[in-house]
Amino acid sequence: MTTSAFIAVVLLHLMAAISPGPAVLMAARTGVTQGFAAGTALAVGIGVGGVIWAMAALFGLAMLFEYAPMLLTGFKLLGGMFLIYMAYKLWKSADQPLIQTGADTPPRSLRSAFLLGLFTQISNPKPAILFAAIFVGTVPATAGWATYMALLVAVFFNETMWNTLVSRIFSLEKTRAGYLNLKGWIDRAFGGLLALLGVKIATT
């Protein structure tokens, strides 16, 4: 695998990690309601979940999609419907007040936040579709273990660092106050973006 191809894969994945999705929204909400430490633990869980999906694509999922294109179509439809469902839930709850951590609501433990991030990423089929689509066209069959490991490290770094940054931004007092004041509008905007992404995945 050439250096330029490797960099292209890493950048494509970074753009996907940055795009609005369940993981990013969960990082933002955890930063708002639980603070930066819990947000960081959640981001690590998201990163581990991303590595699991990437490993599945590298070690068999992509080949399975190649020999059974209808399965890939099914994954795309499921992924699109999942994101549209998430968008519906976010839109529906946009006007509901957000409960913040206080004296009567102890903060989420780091372990709990990590597991929440991991399960959020694992339950979302978007990464499986993404990694399969990227790896099939860019990672040669002759790529060695060093290339695979470098890709997995890059995936973990992209997912973890971006979602850590998101949780940090939303944990700041000014950002938190602004979000809470405009929660209905922001949640509807995120919901609309999620719905558009779901339609795009299901139809392309």
Backbone as JSON Lines, residues from 0, in Angstrom:
{"i":0,"aa":"M","n":[0.85,-1.2,0.0],"ca":[0.0,0.0,0.0],"c":[0.88,1.24,0.0]}
{"i":1,"aa":"T","n":[0.64,2.15,-0.94],"ca":[1.46,3.34,-1.03],"c":[1.15,4.32,0.1]}
{"i":2,"aa":"T","n":[2.12,5.2,0.35],"ca":[1.92,6.2,1.4],"c":[0.75,7.11,1.08]}
{"i":3,"aa":"S","n":[0.62,7.52,-0.19],"ca":[-0.49,8.4,-0.58],"c":[-1.84,7.72,-0.38]}
{"i":4,"aa":"A","n":[-1.92,6.42,-0.69],"ca":[-3.17,5.69,-0.49],"c":[-3.5,5.58,1.0]}
{"i":5,"aa":"F","n":[-2.48,5.34,1.82],"ca":[-2.68,5.25,3.27],"c":[-3.2,6.58,3.82]}
{"i":6,"aa":"I","n":[-2.59,7.68,3.4],"ca":[-3.01,9.0,3.86],"c":[-4.44,9.28,3.41]}
{"i":7,"aa":"A","n":[-4.78,8.87,2.18],"ca":[-6.14,9.07,1.67],"c":[-7.16,8.34,2.53]}
{"i":8,"aa":"V","n":[-6.85,7.08,2.91],"ca":[-7.76,6.31,3.76],"c":[-7.94,6.99,5.11]}
{"i":9,"aa":"V","n":[-6.84,7.44,5.7],"ca":[-6.9,8.08,7.01],"c":[-7.73,9.36,6.95]}
{"i":10,"aa":"L","n":[-7.54,10.16,5.9],"ca":[-8.29,11.4,5.77],"c":[-9.77,11.14,5.5]}
{"i":11,"aa":"L","n":[-10.07,10.14,4.68],"ca":[-11.47,9.78,4.44],"c":[-12.15,9.38,5.74]}
{"i":12,"aa":"H","n":[-11.45,8.58,6.52],"ca":[-12.05,8.16,7.79],"c":[-12.2,9.34,8.74]}
{"i":13,"aa":"L","n":[-11.23,10.24,8.76],"ca":[-11.32,11.41,9.64],"c":[-12.54,12.25,9.28]}
{"i":14,"aa":"M","n":[-12.78,12.45,7.98],"ca":[-13.95,13.21,7.56],"c":[-15.24,12.51,7.99]}
{"i":15,"aa":"A","n":[-15.24,11.18,7.91],"ca":[-16.42,10.42,8.34],"c":[-16.61,10.54,9.86]}
{"i":16,"aa":"A","n":[-15.51,10.51,10.61],"ca":[-15.59,10.63,12.06],"c":[-16.11,12.0,12.47]}
{"i":17,"aa":"I","n":[-15.74,13.03,11.7],"ca":[-16.16,14.39,12.01],"c":[-17.64,14.62,11.68]}
{"i":18,"aa":"S","n":[-18.14,13.91,10.67],"ca":[-19.52,14.13,10.23],"c":[-20.51,13.83,11.35]}
{"i":19,"aa":"P","n":[-21.63,14.57,11.4],"ca":[-22.61,14.34,12.46],"c":[-23.12,12.9,12.46]}
{"i":20,"aa":"G","n":[-23.17,12.29,13.61],"ca":[-23.64,10.93,13.74],"c":[-23.91,10.62,15.19]}
{"i":21,"aa":"P","n":[-24.38,9.43,15.49],"ca":[-24.7,9.08,16.88],"c":[-23.52,9.25,17.83]}
{"i":22,"aa":"A","n":[-22.3,8.88,17.38],"ca":[-21.14,8.99,18.26],"c":[-20.85,10.44,18.61]}
{"i":23,"aa":"V","n":[-20.87,11.31,17.6],"ca":[-20.59,12.73,17.84],"c":[-21.65,13.34,18.73]}
{"i":24,"aa":"L","n":[-22.9,13.02,18.47],"ca":[-23.98,13.55,19.3],"c":[-23.87,13.06,20.74]}
{"i":25,"aa":"M","n":[-23.49,11.79,20.92],"ca":[-23.34,11.26,22.27],"c":[-22.18,11.94,22.99]}
{"i":26,"aa":"A","n":[-21.09,12.22,22.25],"ca":[-19.95,12.92,22.84],"c":[-20.37,14.32,23.28]}
{"i":27,"aa":"A","n":[-21.14,15.01,22.44],"ca":[-21.59,16.36,22.78],"c":[-22.49,16.34,24.01]}
{"i":28,"aa":"R","n":[-23.41,15.43,24.03],"ca":[-24.35,15.38,25.16],"c":[-23.66,14.95,26.45]}
{"i":29,"aa":"T","n":[-22.71,14.04,26.34],"ca":[-21.98,13.63,27.54],"c":[-21.14,14.79,28.07]}
{"i":30,"aa":"G","n":[-20.52,15.56,27.16],"ca":[-19.78,16.73,27.59],"c":[-20.67,17.73,28.31]}
{"i":31,"aa":"V","n":[-21.87,17.94,27.79],"ca":[-22.81,18.89,28.39],"c":[-23.29,18.43,29.76]}
{"i":32,"aa":"T","n":[-23.69,17.17,29.84],"ca":[-24.36,16.7,31.06],"c":[-23.41,16.08,32.09]}
{"i":33,"aa":"Q","n":[-22.27,15.52,31.64],"ca":[-21.42,14.78,32.56],"c":[-20.02,15.37,32.74]}
{"i":34,"aa":"G","n":[-19.61,16.24,31.84],"ca":[-18.3,16.85,31.97],"c":[-17.24,16.2,31.09]}
{"i":35,"aa":"F","n":[-16.04,16.79,31.11],"ca":[-14.99,16.41,30.18],"c":[-14.41,15.02,30.46]}
{"i":36,"aa":"A","n":[-14.25,14.66,31.74],"ca":[-13.65,13.35,32.07],"c":[-14.52,12.22,31.53]}
{"i":37,"aa":"A","n":[-15.82,12.29,31.77],"ca":[-16.73,11.26,31.24],"c":[-16.75,11.3,29.72]}
{"i":38,"aa":"G","n":[-16.68,12.5,29.15],"ca":[-16.65,12.63,27.7],"c":[-15.43,11.98,27.09]}
{"i":39,"aa":"T","n":[-14.29,12.11,27.75],"ca":[-13.06,11.48,27.26],"c":[-13.16,9.97,27.32]}
{"i":40,"aa":"A","n":[-13.68,9.44,28.43],"ca":[-13.85,7.99,28.55],"c":[-14.81,7.47,27.48]}
{"i":41,"aa":"L","n":[-15.86,8.22,27.22],"ca":[-16.8,7.83,26.17],"c":[-16.12,7.84,24.81]}
{"i":42,"aa":"A","n":[-15.27,8.84,24.56],"ca":[-14.54,8.93,23.28],"c":[-13.61,7.73,23.09]}
{"i":43,"aa":"V","n":[-12.97,7.28,24.16],"ca":[-12.11,6.09,24.06],"c":[-12.97,4.87,23.69]}
{"i":44,"aa":"G","n":[-14.14,4.75,24.29],"ca":[-15.04,3.65,23.93],"c":[-15.46,3.71,22.48]}
{"i":45,"aa":"I","n":[-15.73,4.91,21.98],"ca":[-16.07,5.09,20.56],"c":[-14.89,4.67,19.69]}
{"i":46,"aa":"G","n":[-13.68,5.05,20.11],"ca":[-12.49,4.66,19.36],"c":[-12.3,3.15,19.3]}
{"i":47,"aa":"V","n":[-12.52,2.47,20.42],"ca":[-12.4,1.01,20.44],"c":[-13.47,0.39,19.55]}
{"i":48,"aa":"G","n":[-14.68,0.92,19.59],"ca":[-15.74,0.43,18.71],"c":[-15.39,0.61,17.25]}
{"i":49,"aa":"G","n":[-14.78,1.74,16.91],"ca":[-14.34,1.97,15.55],"c":[-13.3,0.96,15.1]}
{"i":50,"aa":"V","n":[-12.38,0.62,16.0],"ca":[-11.36,-0.38,15.69],"c":[-12.0,-1.75,15.44]}
{"i":51,"aa":"I","n":[-13.0,-2.08,16.22],"ca":[-13.69,-3.37,16.03],"c":[-14.33,-3.44,14.66]}
{"i":52,"aa":"W","n":[-15.02,-2.36,14.24],"ca":[-15.62,-2.34,12.9],"c":[-14.55,-2.38,11.82]}
{"i":53,"aa":"A","n":[-13.44,-1.67,12.03],"ca":[-12.36,-1.67,11.04],"c":[-11.74,-3.06,10.91]}
{"i":54,"aa":"M","n":[-11.55,-3.75,12.03],"ca":[-11.01,-5.12,11.98],"c":[-11.95,-6.05,11.24]}
{"i":55,"aa":"A","n":[-13.24,-5.88,11.47],"ca":[-14.22,-6.72,10.77],"c":[-14.13,-6.51,9.26]}
{"i":56,"aa":"A","n":[-13.95,-5.24,8.85],"ca":[-13.84,-4.94,7.42],"c":[-12.54,-5.48,6.84]}
{"i":57,"aa":"L","n":[-11.45,-5.33,7.58],"ca":[-10.15,-5.78,7.08],"c":[-10.04,-7.29,7.01]}
{"i":58,"aa":"F","n":[-10.66,-7.99,7.93],"ca":[-10.45,-9.43,8.04],"c":[-11.67,-10.26,7.65]}
{"i":59,"aa":"G","n":[-12.48,-9.75,6.72],"ca":[-13.53,-10.62,6.22],"c":[-14.81,-9.96,5.79]}
{"i":60,"aa":"L","n":[-15.21,-8.89,6.45],"ca":[-16.48,-8.27,6.12],"c":[-16.47,-7.71,4.7]}
{"i":61,"aa":"A","n":[-15.36,-7.08,4.32],"ca":[-15.27,-6.5,2.98],"c":[-15.36,-7.6,1.91]}
{"i":62,"aa":"M","n":[-14.68,-8.73,2.15],"ca":[-14.72,-9.84,1.19],"c":[-16.13,-10.41,1.1]}
{"i":63,"aa":"L","n":[-16.8,-10.48,2.22],"ca":[-18.17,-10.99,2.23],"c":[-19.08,-10.09,1.41]}
{"i":64,"aa":"F","n":[-18.92,-8.79,1.56],"ca":[-19.7,-7.84,0.78],"c":[-19.4,-7.96,-0.71]}
{"i":65,"aa":"E","n":[-18.14,-8.25,-1.04],"ca":[-17.76,-8.37,-2.44],"c":[-18.44,-9.56,-3.11]}
{"i":66,"aa":"Y","n":[-18.54,-10.66,-2.38],"ca":[-19.15,-11.87,-2.94],"c":[-20.67,-11.89,-2.77]}
{"i":67,"aa":"A","n":[-21.18,-11.06,-1.9],"ca":[-22.64,-11.0,-1.67],"c":[-23.08,-9.54,-1.65]}
{"i":68,"aa":"P","n":[-23.14,-8.9,-2.82],"ca":[-23.49,-7.47,-2.87],"c":[-24.85,-7.15,-2.27]}
{"i":69,"aa":"M","n":[-25.78,-8.12,-2.31],"ca":[-27.09,-7.87,-1.7],"c":[-26.97,-7.67,-0.19]}
{"i":70,"aa":"L","n":[-25.96,-8.32,0.41],"ca":[-25.75,-8.15,1.84],"c":[-25.31,-6.72,2.13]}
{"i":71,"aa":"L","n":[-24.45,-6.17,1.27],"ca":[-24.03,-4.78,1.43],"c":[-25.23,-3.85,1.29]}
{"i":72,"aa":"T","n":[-26.1,-4.14,0.31],"ca":[-27.3,-3.33,0.14],"c":[-28.17,-3.39,1.39]}
{"i":73,"aa":"G","n":[-28.28,-4.57,1.97],"ca":[-29.06,-4.72,3.19],"c":[-28.46,-3.93,4.34]}
{"i":74,"aa":"F","n":[-27.13,-3.97,4.46],"ca":[-26.46,-3.21,5.51],"c":[-26.7,-1.71,5.32]}
{"i":75,"aa":"K","n":[-26.65,-1.26,4.06],"ca":[-26.88,0.15,3.79],"c":[-28.3,0.56,4.19]}
{"i":76,"aa":"L","n":[-29.27,-0.28,3.85],"ca":[-30.65,0.03,4.21],"c":[-30.83,0.04,5.72]}
{"i":77,"aa":"L","n":[-30.25,-0.94,6.4],"ca":[-30.35,-0.98,7.86],"c":[-29.67,0.22,8.49]}
{"i":78,"aa":"G","n":[-28.49,0.55,7.97],"ca":[-27.78,1.71,8.5],"c":[-28.56,2.99,8.28]}
{"i":79,"aa":"G","n":[-29.12,3.15,7.08],"ca":[-29.92,4.35,6.8],"c":[-31.13,4.44,7.69]}
{"i":80,"aa":"M","n":[-31.83,3.33,7.88],"ca":[-33.02,3.33,8.74],"c":[-32.65,3.61,10.19]}
{"i":81,"aa":"F","n":[-31.5,3.08,10.63],"ca":[-31.06,3.33,12.0],"c":[-30.82,4.82,12.22]}
{"i":82,"aa":"L","n":[-30.12,5.46,11.29],"ca":[-29.83,6.88,11.45],"c":[-31.1,7.73,11.36]}
{"i":83,"aa":"I","n":[-32.02,7.35,10.49],"ca":[-33.29,8.08,10.39],"c":[-34.08,7.93,11.69]}
{"i":84,"aa":"Y","n":[-34.04,6.73,12.28],"ca":[-34.71,6.51,13.57],"c":[-34.08,7.38,14.66]}
{"i":85,"aa":"M","n":[-32.73,7.44,14.68],"ca":[-32.05,8.29,15.65],"c":[-32.44,9.76,15.44]}
{"i":86,"aa":"A","n":[-32.54,10.16,14.17],"ca":[-32.93,11.53,13.86],"c":[-34.35,11.82,14.37]}
{"i":87,"aa":"Y","n":[-35.24,10.86,14.19],"ca":[-36.63,11.02,14.66],"c":[-36.66,11.18,16.18]}
{"i":88,"aa":"K","n":[-35.9,10.36,16.89],"ca":[-35.88,10.44,18.35],"c":[-35.32,11.79,18.81]}
{"i":89,"aa":"L","n":[-34.26,12.25,18.13],"ca":[-33.65,13.51,18.5],"c":[-34.6,14.68,18.24]}
{"i":90,"aa":"W","n":[-35.26,14.63,17.09],"ca":[-36.21,15.69,16.74],"c":[-37.39,15.69,17.71]}
{"i":91,"aa":"K","n":[-37.9,14.5,18.04],"ca":[-39.06,14.38,18.91],"c":[-38.77,14.91,20.31]}
{"i":92,"aa":"S","n":[-37.53,14.72,20.79],"ca":[-37.18,15.13,22.15],"c":[-36.52,16.5,22.2]}
{"i":93,"aa":"A","n":[-36.54,17.22,21.09],"ca":[-35.81,18.5,21.01],"c":[-36.28,19.5,22.06]}
{"i":94,"aa":"D","n":[-37.57,19.52,22.37],"ca":[-38.12,20.51,23.3],"c":[-38.13,20.02,24.75]}
{"i":95,"aa":"Q","n":[-37.67,18.8,24.98],"ca":[-37.62,18.29,26.34],"c":[-36.37,18.83,27.05]}
{"i":96,"aa":"P","n":[-36.49,19.24,28.3],"ca":[-35.33,19.78,29.02],"c":[-34.26,18.72,29.21]}
{"i":97,"aa":"L","n":[-33.0,19.17,29.2],"ca":[-31.86,18.27,29.37],"c":[-31.47,18.25,30.84]}
{"i":98,"aa":"I","n":[-31.53,17.07,31.44],"ca":[-31.18,16.93,32.85],"c":[-29.67,16.93,33.0]}
{"i":99,"aa":"Q","n":[-29.14,17.84,33.8],"ca":[-27.7,17.95,34.0],"c":[-27.3,17.33,35.34]}
{"i":100,"aa":"T","n":[-26.03,16.99,35.45],"ca":[-25.5,16.42,36.67],"c":[-25.53,17.47,37.78]}
{"i":101,"aa":"G","n":[-26.02,17.08,38.92],"ca":[-26.08,18.0,40.05],"c":[-25.9,17.23,41.34]}
{"i":102,"aa":"A","n":[-26.34,17.84,42.44],"ca":[-26.15,17.22,43.74],"c":[-26.89,15.9,43.85]}
{"i":103,"aa":"D","n":[-28.04,15.81,43.19],"ca":[-28.86,14.61,43.29],"c":[-28.63,13.64,42.14]}
{"i":104,"aa":"T","n":[-27.75,14.01,41.19],"ca":[-27.46,13.14,40.05],"c":[-25.96,12.97,39.91]}
{"i":105,"aa":"P","n":[-25.37,11.96,40.54],"ca":[-23.92,11.77,40.5],"c":[-23.44,11.55,39.08]}
{"i":106,"aa":"P","n":[-22.22,12.0,38.78],"ca":[-21.7,11.85,37.42],"c":[-21.53,10.39,37.04]}
{"i":107,"aa":"R","n":[-21.63,10.13,35.76],"ca":[-21.43,8.78,35.23],"c":[-20.0,8.35,35.49]}
{"i":108,"aa":"S","n":[-19.78,7.09,35.89],"ca":[-18.42,6.61,36.11],"c":[-17.68,6.52,34.78]}
{"i":109,"aa":"L","n":[-16.35,6.52,34.83],"ca":[-15.56,6.45,33.61],"c":[-15.81,5.12,32.89]}
{"i":110,"aa":"R","n":[-15.96,4.06,33.65],"ca":[-16.24,2.75,33.05],"c":[-17.59,2.77,32.33]}
{"i":111,"aa":"S","n":[-18.58,3.36,32.99],"ca":[-19.91,3.45,32.39],"c":[-19.87,4.3,31.12]}
{"i":112,"aa":"A","n":[-19.12,5.4,31.17],"ca":[-19.02,6.27,29.99],"c":[-18.3,5.54,28.85]}
{"i":113,"aa":"F","n":[-17.25,4.79,29.17],"ca":[-16.53,4.02,28.16],"c":[-17.46,3.0,27.49]}
{"i":114,"aa":"L","n":[-18.23,2.28,28.29],"ca":[-19.14,1.27,27.74],"c":[-20.24,1.92,26.91]}
{"i":115,"aa":"L","n":[-20.71,3.09,27.34],"ca":[-21.72,3.79,26.56],"c":[-21.17,4.16,25.18]}
{"i":116,"aa":"G","n":[-19.93,4.64,25.14],"ca":[-19.31,4.96,23.86],"c":[-19.11,3.73,22.99]}
{"i":117,"aa":"L","n":[-18.66,2.65,23.61],"ca":[-18.44,1.41,22.88],"c":[-19.74,0.88,22.28]}
{"i":118,"aa":"F","n":[-20.79,0.82,23.09],"ca":[-22.07,0.29,22.62],"c":[-22.7,1.21,21.58]}
{"i":119,"aa":"T","n":[-22.52,2.52,21.73],"ca":[-23.04,3.45,20.73],"c":[-22.41,3.18,19.38]}
{"i":120,"aa":"Q","n":[-21.1,2.97,19.37],"ca":[-20.4,2.73,18.1],"c":[-20.72,1.35,17.53]}
{"i":121,"aa":"I","n":[-20.77,0.34,18.38],"ca":[-21.03,-1.02,17.92],"c":[-22.45,-1.16,17.38]}
{"i":122,"aa":"S","n":[-23.4,-0.46,17.99],"ca":[-24.8,-0.6,17.57],"c":[-25.09,0.17,16.3]}
{"i":123,"aa":"N","n":[-24.16,0.99,15.85],"ca":[-24.36,1.81,14.65],"c":[-23.73,1.12,13.44]}
{"i":124,"aa":"P","n":[-24.51,0.72,12.43],"ca":[-23.95,0.02,11.28],"c":[-23.19,0.92,10.31]}
{"i":125,"aa":"K","n":[-23.25,2.22,10.5],"ca":[-22.56,3.14,9.6],"c":[-21.07,2.84,9.47]}
{"i":126,"aa":"P","n":[-20.32,2.62,10.56],"ca":[-18.89,2.33,10.39],"c":[-18.62,1.06,9.59]}
{"i":127,"aa":"A","n":[-19.46,0.03,9.74],"ca":[-19.24,-1.2,8.98],"c":[-19.33,-0.94,7.5]}
{"i":128,"aa":"I","n":[-20.33,-0.17,7.09],"ca":[-20.51,0.17,5.68],"c":[-19.35,1.04,5.2]}
{"i":129,"aa":"L","n":[-18.99,2.01,6.02],"ca":[-17.92,2.93,5.66],"c":[-16.59,2.22,5.46]}
{"i":130,"aa":"F","n":[-16.2,1.42,6.44],"ca":[-14.91,0.75,6.35],"c":[-14.87,-0.24,5.19]}
{"i":131,"aa":"A","n":[-15.96,-0.96,4.98],"ca":[-15.99,-1.9,3.87],"c":[-15.82,-1.16,2.55]}
{"i":132,"aa":"A","n":[-16.53,-0.04,2.39],"ca":[-16.46,0.72,1.14],"c":[-15.06,1.29,0.92]}
{"i":133,"aa":"I","n":[-14.44,1.81,1.96],"ca":[-13.11,2.4,1.83],"c":[-12.03,1.34,1.62]}
{"i":134,"aa":"F","n":[-12.07,0.3,2.45],"ca":[-11.0,-0.69,2.41],"c":[-11.01,-1.53,1.15]}
{"i":135,"aa":"V","n":[-12.21,-1.85,0.63],"ca":[-12.29,-2.68,-0.57],"c":[-11.56,-2.02,-1.73]}
{"i":136,"aa":"G","n":[-11.69,-0.71,-1.84],"ca":[-11.1,-0.02,-2.98],"c":[-9.69,0.49,-2.78]}
{"i":137,"aa":"T","n":[-9.21,0.52,-1.54],"ca":[-7.92,1.16,-1.3],"c":[-6.87,0.27,-0.65]}
{"i":138,"aa":"V","n":[-7.28,-0.75,0.1],"ca":[-6.31,-1.6,0.79],"c":[-6.06,-2.85,-0.06]}
{"i":139,"aa":"P","n":[-4.86,-3.03,-0.62],"ca":[-4.6,-4.19,-1.47],"c":[-4.56,-5.49,-0.67]}
{"i":140,"aa":"A","n":[-4.85,-6.58,-1.37],"ca":[-4.86,-7.88,-0.7],"c":[-3.48,-8.26,-0.19]}
{"i":141,"aa":"T","n":[-2.44,-7.65,-0.76],"ca":[-1.06,-7.97,-0.37],"c":[-0.57,-7.13,0.81]}
{"i":142,"aa":"A","n":[-1.42,-6.27,1.32],"ca":[-1.01,-5.43,2.46],"c":[-0.64,-6.29,3.65]}
{"i":143,"aa":"G","n":[0.45,-5.95,4.31],"ca":[0.93,-6.75,5.44],"c":[0.33,-6.33,6.76]}
{"i":144,"aa":"W","n":[0.75,-7.06,7.8],"ca":[0.22,-6.79,9.14],"c":[0.58,-5.39,9.62]}
{"i":145,"aa":"A","n":[1.76,-4.9,9.23],"ca":[2.16,-3.56,9.65],"c":[1.19,-2.51,9.12]}
{"i":146,"aa":"T","n":[0.74,-2.7,7.87],"ca":[-0.23,-1.77,7.29],"c":[-1.56,-1.85,8.01]}
{"i":147,"aa":"Y","n":[-2.01,-3.08,8.29],"ca":[-3.26,-3.26,9.02],"c":[-3.21,-2.59,10.4]}
{"i":148,"aa":"M","n":[-2.12,-2.8,11.11],"ca":[-1.99,-2.23,12.45],"c":[-1.95,-0.71,12.39]}
{"i":149,"aa":"A","n":[-1.25,-0.16,11.38],"ca":[-1.19,1.29,11.24],"c":[-2.58,1.87,10.95]}
{"i":150,"aa":"L","n":[-3.36,1.18,10.14],"ca":[-4.72,1.63,9.84],"c":[-5.59,1.6,11.1]}
{"i":151,"aa":"L","n":[-5.47,0.54,11.88],"ca":[-6.27,0.43,13.1],"c":[-5.9,1.51,14.11]}
{"i":152,"aa":"V","n":[-4.61,1.8,14.22],"ca":[-4.16,2.87,15.12],"c":[-4.71,4.21,14.65]}
{"i":153,"aa":"A","n":[-4.68,4.44,13.34],"ca":[-5.21,5.7,12.79],"c":[-6.71,5.82,13.05]}
{"i":154,"aa":"V","n":[-7.44,4.72,12.9],"ca":[-8.88,4.73,13.17],"c":[-9.15,5.09,14.63]}
{"i":155,"aa":"F","n":[-8.43,4.44,15.53],"ca":[-8.6,4.72,16.96],"c":[-8.28,6.17,17.27]}
{"i":156,"aa":"F","n":[-7.19,6.68,16.71],"ca":[-6.77,8.05,16.97],"c":[-7.82,9.04,16.46]}
{"i":157,"aa":"N","n":[-8.27,8.85,15.23],"ca":[-9.27,9.77,14.65],"c":[-10.55,9.81,15.47]}
{"i":158,"aa":"E","n":[-11.08,8.61,15.76],"ca":[-12.35,8.55,16.49],"c":[-12.21,9.13,17.9]}
{"i":159,"aa":"T","n":[-11.14,8.75,18.59],"ca":[-10.98,9.17,19.99],"c":[-10.69,10.65,20.1]}
{"i":160,"aa":"M","n":[-9.75,11.15,19.3],"ca":[-9.37,12.55,19.41],"c":[-10.5,13.48,19.01]}
{"i":161,"aa":"W","n":[-11.22,13.16,17.93],"ca":[-12.31,14.04,17.51],"c":[-13.42,14.09,18.55]}
{"i":162,"aa":"N","n":[-13.84,12.94,19.05],"ca":[-14.93,12.92,20.02],"c":[-14.5,13.47,21.37]}
{"i":163,"aa":"T","n":[-13.22,13.36,21.71],"ca":[-12.71,14.03,22.9],"c":[-12.8,15.53,22.75]}
{"i":164,"aa":"L","n":[-12.44,16.03,21.56],"ca":[-12.53,17.47,21.3],"c":[-13.98,17.94,21.39]}
{"i":165,"aa":"V","n":[-14.9,17.16,20.82],"ca":[-16.32,17.52,20.87],"c":[-16.8,17.6,22.32]}
{"i":166,"aa":"S","n":[-16.46,16.59,23.11],"ca":[-16.91,16.59,24.51],"c":[-16.28,17.74,25.29]}
{"i":167,"aa":"R","n":[-15.04,18.09,24.94],"ca":[-14.38,19.21,25.62],"c":[-15.09,20.53,25.31]}
{"i":168,"aa":"I","n":[-15.4,20.74,24.05],"ca":[-16.07,21.98,23.64],"c":[-17.42,22.1,24.35]}
{"i":169,"aa":"F","n":[-18.17,21.01,24.41],"ca":[-19.5,21.07,25.01],"c":[-19.46,21.04,26.53]}
{"i":170,"aa":"S","n":[-18.31,20.73,27.1],"ca":[-18.21,20.76,28.56],"c":[-17.88,22.15,29.09]}
{"i":171,"aa":"L","n":[-17.46,23.06,28.21],"ca":[-17.16,24.43,28.63],"c":[-18.45,25.13,29.05]}
{"i":172,"aa":"E","n":[-18.35,25.98,30.07],"ca":[-19.55,26.61,30.61],"c":[-20.28,27.46,29.58]}
{"i":173,"aa":"K","n":[-19.54,28.25,28.8],"ca":[-20.19,29.11,27.81],"c":[-20.89,28.28,26.74]}
{"i":174,"aa":"T","n":[-20.2,27.24,26.28],"ca":[-20.79,26.38,25.25],"c":[-22.01,25.65,25.81]}
{"i":175,"aa":"R","n":[-21.89,25.18,27.04],"ca":[-23.0,24.46,27.66],"c":[-24.22,25.36,27.82]}
{"i":176,"aa":"A","n":[-23.98,26.59,28.27],"ca":[-25.1,27.52,28.43],"c":[-25.74,27.84,27.09]}
{"i":177,"aa":"G","n":[-24.91,28.03,26.07],"ca":[-25.46,28.32,24.74],"c":[-26.26,27.16,24.19]}
{"i":178,"aa":"Y","n":[-25.76,25.93,24.41],"ca":[-26.49,24.76,23.94],"c":[-27.84,24.63,24.64]}
{"i":179,"aa":"L","n":[-27.84,24.8,25.94],"ca":[-29.07,24.65,26.7],"c":[-30.09,25.71,26.3]}
{"i":180,"aa":"N","n":[-29.62,26.91,25.99],"ca":[-30.54,27.98,25.57],"c":[-31.14,27.71,24.19]}
{"i":181,"aa":"L","n":[-30.38,27.03,23.34],"ca":[-30.83,26.78,21.97],"c":[-31.03,25.29,21.7]}
{"i":182,"aa":"K","n":[-31.28,24.52,22.75],"ca":[-31.34,23.07,22.62],"c":[-32.32,22.61,21.53]}
{"i":183,"aa":"G","n":[-33.52,23.18,21.52],"ca":[-34.51,22.75,20.55],"c":[-34.03,22.93,19.12]}
{"i":184,"aa":"W","n":[-33.47,24.1,18.81],"ca":[-32.99,24.37,17.46],"c":[-31.8,23.48,17.1]}
{"i":185,"aa":"I","n":[-30.86,23.33,18.04],"ca":[-29.65,22.54,17.77],"c":[-30.0,21.07,17.57]}
{"i":186,"aa":"D","n":[-30.86,20.53,18.43],"ca":[-31.25,19.13,18.29],"c":[-31.97,18.87,16.98]}
{"i":187,"aa":"R","n":[-32.81,19.81,16.57],"ca":[-33.51,19.65,15.29],"c":[-32.52,19.72,14.12]}
{"i":188,"aa":"A","n":[-31.52,20.59,14.24],"ca":[-30.51,20.68,13.19],"c":[-29.72,19.38,13.09]}
{"i":189,"aa":"F","n":[-29.29,18.86,14.24],"ca":[-28.58,17.58,14.25],"c":[-29.48,16.46,13.72]}
{"i":190,"aa":"G","n":[-30.75,16.49,14.12],"ca":[-31.68,15.47,13.66],"c":[-31.85,15.51,12.15]}
{"i":191,"aa":"G","n":[-31.96,16.72,11.6],"ca":[-32.08,16.85,10.16],"c":[-30.86,16.33,9.43]}
{"i":192,"aa":"L","n":[-29.66,16.63,9.96],"ca":[-28.43,16.15,9.35],"c":[-28.34,14.62,9.41]}
{"i":193,"aa":"L","n":[-28.74,14.05,10.54],"ca":[-28.73,12.6,10.67],"c":[-29.68,11.95,9.67]}
{"i":194,"aa":"A","n":[-30.85,12.55,9.5],"ca":[-31.82,12.0,8.55],"c":[-31.28,12.05,7.13]}
{"i":195,"aa":"L","n":[-30.67,13.17,6.75],"ca":[-30.08,13.29,5.42],"c":[-28.98,12.27,5.21]}
{"i":196,"aa":"L","n":[-28.16,12.07,6.24],"ca":[-27.09,11.07,6.15],"c":[-27.67,9.67,6.01]}
{"i":197,"aa":"G","n":[-28.74,9.4,6.74],"ca":[-29.37,8.09,6.64],"c":[-29.92,7.82,5.24]}
{"i":198,"aa":"V","n":[-30.57,8.83,4.65],"ca":[-31.09,8.7,3.3],"c":[-29.96,8.48,2.31]}
{"i":199,"aa":"K","n":[-28.85,9.22,2.49],"ca":[-27.71,9.09,1.58],"c":[-27.12,7.69,1.64]}
{"i":200,"aa":"I","n":[-26.96,7.14,2.86],"ca":[-26.41,5.79,3.0],"c":[-27.33,4.76,2.37]}
{"i":201,"aa":"A","n":[-28.62,4.91,2.58],"ca":[-29.58,3.91,2.07],"c":[-29.72,3.94,0.55]}
{"i":202,"aa":"T","n":[-29.42,5.08,-0.06],"ca":[-29.7,5.21,-1.5],"c":[-28.46,5.27,-2.38]}
{"i":203,"aa":"T","n":[-27.26,5.22,-1.78],"ca":[-26.04,5.27,-2.59],"c":[-25.19,4.03,-2.38]}
